[in-house]
Amino acid sequence: MATLGGILIWTGEFAVARGWLERATRVGQADPDPGTRLLLHLATGMLHVSGDSLRSALAEFCAAERMLSFVLGEHSLSGQVTGWTIATRARLGMLDEARAARDHVPAERSLFGEIRNASAVIHLAEGDRTAALATLQVVLDGEAPVLHHASLVESHLLAARAHMESGDRRAANDSVERALETV
């Protein structure tokens, strides 16, 4: 159900996603598996970001990070959790904390699109559109691995924002078109 909730978030069906996530959370509270609870926190945080409840989103992403400490080895969602946590801090204006978290990401994980997206959000928050686009280019060229195709959609949308803020409406529209093609 949490996966369904995550898919519904990405397709814009927020009310339906919220209902599924509430049901899954009730069931998940009884589930001792940290992976299940991690997924619920991640999906709920994504829902909060989509509703512009960034403080609630950050609380969910931090809870997901705590769940990671109970998982043996590297969890497949680690990059997404870390990326969303860093990006949310940046969006809240917590740039020092966002930069510090990004700088502590293990080298092999920092190559992933999710972390590059978070770095681009930091650059955009700093007003450095050129750095944001340079950071995203590796993802957009398909050279950086992504854990989920939604991360590539996010890369295109972040590029669109950077282009729009630079006054390049045509490039922004092209980036939005590529994001839609990726969905």
HELIX and SHEET records of a PDB file:
HELIX    1   1 ALA A    2  TRP A   10  1                                   9    
HELIX    2   2 PHE A   14  GLY A   28  1                                  15    
HELIX    3   3 PRO A   34  SER A   50  1                                  17    
HELIX    4   4 LEU A   54  LEU A   68  1                                  15    
HELIX    5   5 SER A   78  ARG A   91  1                                  14    
HELIX    6   6 LEU A   95  ASP A  103  1                                   9    
HELIX    7   7 ALA A  107  SER A  110  1                                   4    
HELIX    8   8 GLY A  113  GLU A  126  1                                  14    
HELIX    9   9 ARG A  129  LEU A  140  1                                  12    
HELIX   10  10 HIS A  149  GLU A  165  1                                  17    
HELIX   11  11 ARG A  169  THR A  182  1                                  14    
END                                                                             
